[in-house]
Structure formats: C-alpha cells, structure tokens
Amino acid sequence: MRAMTDAIWAFEAYESIRPRLPRATFPAAPRPVGGLTGLVDEVDLFLLDAFGVLNVGESAIPGAVEVVETLTDAGKRVIVVSNAAGYCKRIMLDRYRRLGFRFDEADVVSSRDVLLSALGEYPRLRWGLMAASAHGREGIDHIDAVFLDDTPRLYDEAEGFLLLGAGEWTETRQALLEATLIARPRPVLVGNPDLVAPRETGLSKEPGHFAHRLADTTGVTPRFFGKPFPNIFEHTLMRFPDIARNRVLMVGDTLQTDILGGAAAGVKTALVTGHGALLGLDPGLAMERSGICPHFIMPSI
C-alpha cells in the first residue's frame, strides 16, 4: 500500500510540472522485452539511470550487475546517467563498487557534472548550498559557497543558490529560502531535477521537488541541470560522436524524467516497471495519462 501511495503521489506531482519540462514525440506503443540483453543487436550505447534501474537505495537490484557485465562483454558502451548531485564522483563510484558494479569515472555522468560546468557563467558569486554537510566540500572546494542551515543570515548573504541534495533539507530551511528569494530574487541552479528517488523505505523528496515549490511561491525560475533537460544528454552524447542516436538507448524507471528526456534528445528509450517510481501503478494507464511512451518496456534490466 505504501508503494502505491508513493507512486500515485509522485506521478501526480510530475504531471503538475509538465509545462516546465521539455516536449518530445513518442512511439505509438512500446515493445515488451525481457531485458537489455535482448537488445544488443539494436543498441550500441546504453544510458542507464541509477536509482530504480541499478539500485534501490543502498541495495543493488537483483541481476543488474550481471546484465551490465554481459553488455560490456558484448562490446557495448554502458554509461550511468544520474541525477544524483548531492555528492562527488568518488562517492558515487565507491557506492557502485560496493554494490558490485565495476564502473570507472568515465562510465558515470551526473547532473552535478553538468551544473559545475555551467558555473563559469556566474563569475564571483557566493553560493548558498542545499547539500548534505556530511559529504563535505569534496569536489566543490573551488566554489565560494556555504552550506545552508537554520541561520537566516546565510540565506540573505548568498548571491545565488545551488540545490544539490535534499537529504538534510527541512521545511524550516525551505521557508527561509522562499522568504529570502521573495525579498530579493537571485539565481537558483538545481543539480537534481528529480522530485523523488526510490529508497528501501519508500520515495524520498529530492531537490527538484523543492525547486518547483520555489518557482510556485517566489516567481523565481530555477535553472535545471539533469534529466529530462537537454543539457545532461548533450553533455553525455558529445563524447560519442560516432554513435548514431538511433543506436542509443536511455533506460529508466520514470516516465517524466528518463523517458521524456531521452525522447527529447532523440534517442530510444526503455521503461523499467518492476522497481522505482512506477512500482504499484499500472504502467499502461500511466503512459496513457501522461502521453509519454517508451520504445521498450521491461520489468527489470
């Protein structure tokens, strides 16, 4: 029951923000497949979402490690494309290796990478950070930034805001951020557009959830980095200029991020239904209501 309640809430929340998301065209109906190994003749580059595809929280999805190894052994490129922006690449790789995946740095693209590459457009700003202080400043030590806590002064002194991770975010901090932006609008850059992420205990609320609330209450338009927005796909695909987009597959568990984003980028898409955002919902009804349809549908990779 908890999974269904979470899934319904998440689906409705994503549909409510659709006007802010990219537009795309979709196939008329998905083709059911048993898993990714059945697509090796049609795909050269597999782009895999992490949460809900490779893992749920700190647990690997059964069989996912073996599927990735099979694809790699077949000579296919496998790249993780993740909206996890709350921690640096080293921590991401440590997690994947702990779960059994043998990814190296070149195999992982995060929305954090894309956001950091854009900071040159905002010279000499002092940033307020929505991020878990437990992860420290590793990877962002070159930025003039301070972690936001319950101190109002920090919000008023910041010249812009980076929303990277919501693990330590609270309603008190959200209220402080809304108040300071209403009083004085400033740039808001969002490193994780996801509204939710699948954990062992249910769906967590991610930076995108709080960013869209900011847009609704303050009138400030956040700038999003990550799926479904084009920047993360262009950042990734520019590394593979010799692979045609019809030979690229984006694999994810969320219609409004992974599938919508992949379709907008002009690549094929595959929806995983047995884990993550759609768990507890009828995928067919969700596709019909949203108008978002993948090329392929599978229970797990």
C-alpha positions as CSV (number, residue, x, y, z in Angstrom):
1,M,0.0,0.0,0.0
2,R,2.8,2.4,0.9
3,A,4.5,1.8,-2.5
4,M,1.2,2.5,-4.4
5,T,0.5,5.7,-2.4
6,D,4.0,7.0,-3.0
7,A,3.8,6.1,-6.7
8,I,0.5,7.9,-7.2
9,W,1.7,11.0,-5.4
10,A,4.9,11.1,-7.4
11,F,3.1,10.6,-10.7
12,E,0.6,13.4,-9.9
13,A,3.5,15.7,-8.8
14,Y,5.4,15.1,-12.1
15,E,2.3,15.7,-14.2
16,S,1.7,19.0,-12.3
17,I,5.0,20.4,-13.5
18,R,4.8,19.2,-17.1
19,P,4.6,22.7,-18.5
20,R,8.2,23.3,-17.2
21,L,9.6,20.2,-18.9
22,P,10.8,19.6,-22.4
23,R,8.5,18.4,-25.2
24,A,9.0,15.3,-27.3
25,T,7.4,12.9,-29.7
26,F,6.9,9.2,-28.8
27,P,6.2,5.9,-30.4
28,A,2.6,4.7,-30.6
29,A,3.2,1.8,-28.3
30,P,6.1,0.1,-26.5
31,R,7.6,-3.2,-27.4
32,P,7.8,-5.6,-24.4
33,V,11.2,-7.2,-23.9
34,G,12.6,-9.4,-21.3
35,G,15.7,-7.3,-20.6
36,L,18.5,-5.3,-22.1
37,T,20.5,-8.3,-23.3
38,G,17.7,-8.9,-25.9
39,L,18.6,-5.5,-27.4
40,V,22.3,-5.9,-28.1
41,D,21.8,-6.1,-31.9
42,E,19.8,-2.8,-31.9
43,V,21.8,-0.7,-29.4
44,D,25.5,0.4,-29.2
45,L,25.3,2.8,-26.3
46,F,23.2,2.1,-23.2
47,L,22.5,5.1,-20.9
48,L,21.3,3.7,-17.6
49,D,19.5,5.6,-14.8
50,A,20.8,4.5,-11.4
51,F,18.0,4.7,-8.8
52,G,15.2,2.3,-9.8
53,V,17.3,0.7,-12.6
54,L,20.6,-0.4,-11.0
55,N,19.8,0.1,-7.3
56,V,17.1,1.0,-4.8
57,G,18.7,3.0,-2.1
58,E,21.9,1.1,-1.0
59,S,20.8,-2.2,-2.5
60,A,21.6,-3.5,-6.0
61,I,18.6,-4.7,-8.0
62,P,19.0,-8.5,-8.4
63,G,20.6,-9.3,-11.7
64,A,21.6,-5.8,-12.6
65,V,25.4,-6.4,-12.1
66,E,25.3,-9.4,-14.3
67,V,23.4,-7.6,-17.1
68,V,25.9,-4.7,-17.1
69,E,28.8,-7.2,-17.4
70,T,27.0,-9.0,-20.2
71,L,26.5,-5.8,-22.2
72,T,30.1,-4.7,-21.6
73,D,31.4,-8.2,-22.6
74,A,29.4,-7.8,-25.9
75,G,31.4,-4.7,-26.7
76,K,28.6,-2.2,-25.8
77,R,29.3,1.1,-24.0
78,V,27.3,1.4,-20.8
79,I,27.1,4.8,-19.2
80,V,25.3,5.7,-15.9
81,V,23.4,8.9,-16.4
82,S,22.3,10.0,-13.0
83,N,20.6,13.0,-11.4
84,A,22.4,12.3,-8.1
85,A,24.1,15.6,-7.5
86,G,24.5,15.5,-3.7
87,Y,27.9,14.0,-3.6
88,C,31.1,13.9,-5.7
89,K,32.1,11.3,-8.3
90,R,34.4,9.4,-6.0
91,I,31.5,8.7,-3.6
92,M,29.3,7.6,-6.5
93,L,31.9,5.2,-7.7
94,D,32.5,3.9,-4.2
95,R,28.8,3.1,-3.9
96,Y,28.6,1.3,-7.3
97,R,31.7,-0.8,-6.5
98,R,30.2,-1.7,-3.1
99,L,27.1,-2.9,-4.9
100,G,29.2,-5.0,-7.3
101,F,29.3,-2.8,-10.4
102,R,32.7,-2.2,-12.0
103,F,32.2,1.3,-13.3
104,D,35.1,3.7,-13.6
105,E,35.0,7.5,-13.7
106,A,34.4,7.7,-17.5
107,D,31.4,5.4,-17.1
108,V,29.4,7.8,-14.9
109,V,27.8,11.1,-15.9
110,S,26.0,13.0,-13.2
111,S,23.8,16.2,-13.3
112,R,26.4,17.6,-10.8
113,D,29.0,17.4,-13.5
114,V,26.7,19.4,-15.9
115,L,25.9,22.1,-13.3
116,L,29.5,22.6,-12.3
117,S,30.5,23.1,-15.9
118,A,28.0,25.9,-16.1
119,L,29.2,27.9,-13.1
120,G,31.6,29.9,-15.3
121,E,28.5,31.8,-16.5
122,Y,28.2,33.2,-12.9
123,P,31.6,34.6,-12.0
124,R,32.4,35.5,-8.4
125,L,29.1,34.7,-6.9
126,R,28.8,33.5,-3.3
127,W,26.5,30.5,-3.3
128,G,24.2,29.1,-0.6
129,L,24.2,25.2,-0.8
130,M,21.4,22.8,-0.4
131,A,23.5,19.8,0.2
132,A,24.4,17.3,2.9
133,S,27.2,18.7,5.0
134,A,28.2,15.1,5.8
135,H,29.7,14.8,2.4
136,G,31.8,17.9,3.0
137,R,33.2,20.1,0.2
138,E,34.9,17.4,-1.8
139,G,34.6,18.3,-5.5
140,I,33.2,21.8,-4.8
141,D,36.0,23.3,-2.7
142,H,36.8,25.7,-5.6
143,I,33.4,27.3,-5.2
144,D,32.7,30.2,-2.9
145,A,29.8,28.6,-1.1
146,V,28.3,27.9,2.4
147,F,26.1,25.1,3.5
148,L,22.6,26.4,4.3
149,D,21.3,25.6,7.8
150,D,18.7,27.2,10.0
151,T,20.6,30.6,10.1
152,P,18.6,33.3,8.3
153,R,21.7,35.4,7.7
154,L,23.2,32.8,5.4
155,Y,20.2,33.0,3.1
156,D,20.3,36.8,2.9
157,E,24.1,36.9,2.3
158,A,24.1,34.4,-0.5
159,E,24.2,35.8,-4.1
160,G,22.8,32.6,-5.6
161,F,21.7,29.1,-4.6
162,L,22.8,25.6,-5.6
163,L,20.3,22.9,-4.9
164,L,22.3,19.6,-5.0
165,G,21.0,17.3,-2.4
166,A,18.0,17.3,-0.1
167,G,19.0,14.7,2.5
168,E,19.3,17.3,5.3
169,W,16.7,19.8,3.9
170,T,13.8,20.7,6.2
171,E,10.6,22.7,5.9
172,T,12.3,25.4,8.1
173,R,15.1,25.8,5.6
174,Q,12.6,25.8,2.7
175,A,10.7,28.6,4.3
176,L,13.9,30.6,4.8
177,L,14.9,30.1,1.2
178,E,11.4,31.2,-0.1
179,A,11.4,34.3,2.1
180,T,14.8,35.5,1.0
181,L,14.0,34.9,-2.7
182,I,10.7,36.8,-2.4
183,A,12.6,39.7,-0.7
184,R,15.4,39.6,-3.3
185,P,15.3,37.3,-6.3
186,R,18.7,35.6,-7.2
187,P,19.8,32.7,-9.4
188,V,18.7,29.2,-8.3
189,L,20.6,26.4,-10.0
190,V,19.2,22.9,-9.5
191,G,21.6,19.9,-9.8
192,N,18.9,17.3,-9.3
193,P,15.6,17.9,-11.1
194,D,14.1,14.7,-9.7
195,L,11.0,15.1,-7.5
196,V,11.6,11.7,-5.8
197,A,14.1,8.9,-5.6
198,P,13.3,5.2,-4.7
199,R,14.8,4.1,-1.3
200,E,14.3,1.0,0.7
201,T,11.7,2.7,2.8
202,G,9.8,4.5,0.0
203,L,10.3,7.5,-2.2
204,S,12.4,10.4,-0.9
205,K,11.8,14.0,-1.9
206,E,14.6,15.4,-4.0
207,P,15.8,18.9,-4.9
208,G,13.5,19.2,-7.9
209,H,10.5,18.9,-5.5
210,F,11.7,21.9,-3.5
211,A,12.8,23.8,-6.6
212,H,9.4,23.7,-8.2
213,R,7.8,24.8,-4.9
214,L,10.2,27.8,-5.0
215,A,9.1,28.6,-8.6
216,D,5.4,28.5,-7.5
217,T,5.9,30.6,-4.3
218,T,8.6,33.1,-5.3
219,G,8.3,33.7,-9.0
220,V,12.0,32.8,-9.4
221,T,12.6,30.4,-12.3
222,P,15.2,27.8,-11.4
223,R,17.7,26.6,-13.9
224,F,17.7,22.8,-14.0
225,F,20.6,20.5,-14.8
226,G,19.9,16.8,-15.4
227,K,17.2,14.6,-16.8
228,P,14.8,15.4,-18.5
229,F,16.5,18.6,-19.6
230,P,18.7,18.6,-22.7
231,N,22.0,19.7,-21.0
232,I,22.8,16.3,-19.5
233,F,22.1,14.4,-22.7
234,E,24.2,16.8,-24.8
235,H,27.0,16.6,-22.2
236,T,26.9,12.8,-22.5
237,L,26.3,12.2,-26.2
238,M,29.1,14.7,-27.3
239,R,31.5,12.0,-26.0
240,F,30.2,9.5,-28.6
241,P,30.1,11.4,-31.9
242,D,30.4,8.2,-34.0
243,I,27.3,6.6,-32.5
244,A,24.0,7.5,-34.2
245,R,21.2,8.5,-31.9
246,N,19.0,5.7,-33.1
247,R,21.6,3.3,-31.7
248,V,21.5,4.9,-28.2
249,L,19.0,3.7,-25.5
250,M,18.1,5.6,-22.4
251,V,16.9,3.2,-19.7
252,G,14.9,4.5,-16.7
253,D,12.1,4.0,-14.3
254,T,10.4,7.4,-14.5
255,L,8.3,8.5,-17.5
256,Q,8.7,12.2,-16.9
257,T,12.5,12.2,-16.5
258,D,14.2,9.3,-18.1
259,I,11.8,8.5,-20.9
260,L,10.7,12.1,-21.7
261,G,14.3,13.3,-21.5
262,G,15.6,10.5,-23.8
263,A,12.8,11.1,-26.3
264,A,13.5,14.9,-26.4
265,A,17.2,14.1,-27.0
266,G,16.3,11.9,-30.0
267,V,17.4,8.5,-28.6
268,K,15.5,5.3,-28.0
269,T,14.0,4.7,-24.5
270,A,13.2,1.8,-22.3
271,L,11.0,1.8,-19.2
272,V,11.7,-0.4,-16.2
273,T,8.5,-1.1,-14.4
274,G,9.4,-3.5,-11.6
275,H,11.3,-1.0,-9.4
276,G,11.3,2.7,-8.6
277,A,8.8,5.4,-9.5
278,L,6.1,3.3,-11.1
279,L,6.1,0.5,-8.6
280,G,2.5,-0.1,-7.6
281,L,1.0,1.6,-10.6
282,D,-0.4,0.2,-13.9
283,P,2.3,1.3,-16.4
284,G,-0.2,1.3,-19.3
285,L,-2.5,3.7,-17.5
286,A,0.4,5.9,-16.5
287,M,1.6,6.0,-20.2
288,E,-1.9,6.8,-21.4
289,R,-2.5,9.6,-18.9
290,S,0.9,11.2,-19.4
291,G,1.1,10.7,-23.1
292,I,4.7,9.5,-22.6
293,C,5.5,6.2,-24.3
294,P,8.9,4.4,-24.4
295,H,10.2,2.3,-27.3
296,F,10.6,-0.7,-25.0
297,I,9.1,-1.8,-21.7
298,M,10.6,-4.4,-19.3
299,P,10.1,-5.4,-15.6
300,S,13.9,-5.2,-14.9
301,I,17.1,-4.7,-16.9
